[in-house]
Amino acid sequence: ETGVTQTPRHLVMGMTNKKSLKCEQHLGHNAMYWYKQSAKKPLELMFVYNFKEQTENNSVPSRFSPECPNSSHLFLHLHTLQPEDSALYLCASSQVRGTEAFFGQGTRLTVV
Amino acid sequence: AQKITQTQPGMFVQEKEAVTLDCTYDTSDPSYGLFWYKQPSSGEMIFLIYQGSYDQQNATEGRYSLNFQKARKSANLVISASQLGDSAMYFCAMREQDMRFGAGTRLTVKP
C-alpha cells in the first residue's frame, strides 16, 4: 500500500458522539497535516506535526484533538461537534520544509 | 503572513485550447515554494506542479506550465490542449513553513 490513506471516507455523527479520523502515510515523510475544507471556503490548515511534534494549531476548537503516535500515523479525535464542523477533512504528508505535500482522499464528515 | 489570491472563481475553456489560471501571493520570506493542485469532484488533491522561489526557469510538467513572475508575485498555471478530464477545482498554494492554499478556481472544459 502506498501514498496517503484516510479512513473512513464518509462519516455521519451526532453532536454528542465521539469519533476518530485516521490517516496513514507510506511515503517515509516526517511531517503530517490536517486540513479542513468547507463549502465556499479555502482549505484551512488545522494542525501540523513535524517529527511527531505538534508545531502548529491554527486556533482550532478543543473539540478537535489531534494525535500523532509515530511519523506514519495521524489521528483526529472528534467530540461534541457542531453542524458547522461538517466538511471534508484532508490529511497530507511531506518532508519537513520539503516540496510538495501528498494528500489522502479525505473524510467527508457530516454532523447531525 | 502568507496570502494567496485566486481571483477567478470559475473559468470555461473549449476542449483542445489553452487556459491560464491566475494566482498571486504575498510573502516577505525570500525562500518559498509555489504549488498547483487539482481537485476533481471525488475530493482528492492531486499535485500538479512546483516552482521554487529561487528557480530561474518556469516549471513544466507535461501539459502544465507555471508562469512564474517573481517581481509581480504571480504564479499562473497554464494548461495546454485542455481535455474534458481537466474539469475540476484548481488550487494555488504556497509554502514558507507550512502550505497554505488559495480559494480555488473551478475550471470547466467544454466539448
Boltz contact constraints between the chains, C-beta under 6 A:
constraints:
  - contact:
      token1: [A, 42]
      token2: [B, 101]
      max_distance: 6.0
  - contact:
      token1: [A, 42]
      token2: [B, 103]
      max_distance: 6.0
  - contact:
      token1: [A, 43]
      token2: [B, 101]
      max_distance: 6.0
  - contact:
      token1: [A, 45]
      token2: [B, 98]
      max_distance: 6.0
  - contact:
      token1: [A, 45]
      token2: [B, 100]
      max_distance: 6.0
  - contact:
      token1: [A, 48]
      token2: [B, 98]
      max_distance: 6.0
  - contact:
      token1: [A, 88]
      token2: [B, 43]
      max_distance: 6.0
  - contact:
      token1: [A, 99]
      token2: [B, 33]
      max_distance: 6.0
  - contact:
      token1: [A, 99]
      token2: [B, 50]
      max_distance: 6.0
  - contact:
      token1: [A, 100]
      token2: [B, 35]
      max_distance: 6.0
  - contact:
      token1: [A, 100]
      token2: [B, 47]
      max_distance: 6.0
  - contact:
      token1: [A, 100]
      token2: [B, 50]
      max_distance: 6.0
  - contact:
      token1: [A, 101]
      token2: [B, 99]
      max_distance: 6.0
  - contact:
      token1: [A, 103]
      token2: [B, 45]
      max_distance: 6.0
  - contact:
      token1: [A, 105]
      token2: [B, 43]
      max_distance: 6.0
  - contact:
      token1: [A, 105]
      token2: [B, 44]
      max_distance: 6.0
  - contact:
      token1: [A, 106]
      token2: [B, 43]
      max_distance: 6.0
